[in-house]
C-alpha cells in the first residue's frame, strides 16, 4: 500500500506585480503550516511552497527527506501524474507540496472513494494549507491511476483550529 499526502502551500502575501514564485507566507500561513505539520506527525520551487514545507518538516520526526520538483509548479494533470509515477518505490509515504489548481484537481482526480462528506468538501474547495491523504492499494508508484485512490483525511485550517479556510 502507498500513501500520498497532497498539501497546498499555506496562505501567501498577495500578488503585487513581482514574480509569483517570490511570494512569501503570511503569519497566518506560517501558523497553519505548523498545525499541519503537527497533524501529519500525529496521524514546487516557489518560496511559499518551500516555507510551508520547512515549517511542516519542522514538526515531523528527524530523517524525513525532502526535494524540490520544479515540474510540479503549475503542472498539467498529465505532467503531475507522470511525476508521481516516477517516484521511487522505496518511499511508501510521500508528501507533495504545491499549488492550485494542480494540487486540488489531482487530489479529486486520484481519490474516488473515502468519506463522502470529505470528498465533497475537497471537490468544493481546496484552500491554502489544505491536506489530502490518499491511500492506494498498489505497491509501485507507476501503478497509480486516476480514480484508484481512497481519501483517508481531508484537513483544512478550519478543521485544525484556525479561524477559517
Buried (B, 14 or more C-beta within 10 A) or exposed (E): EBBBBBBBBBBBBEEEEEEBBEBEBBEBBBBBBBBBBBBBEEEBEBBBBBBBBBBBBEBBEEEEEEEEBEBBBBBEBEBBBEBBEEBEEEEEEBBBBBBBEBBBBBBBBBBBEBBEEBBEBBBEEBBBBBBBBBBBEBEEBEEBBEEBBBBBBBBBBBBBEBEEB
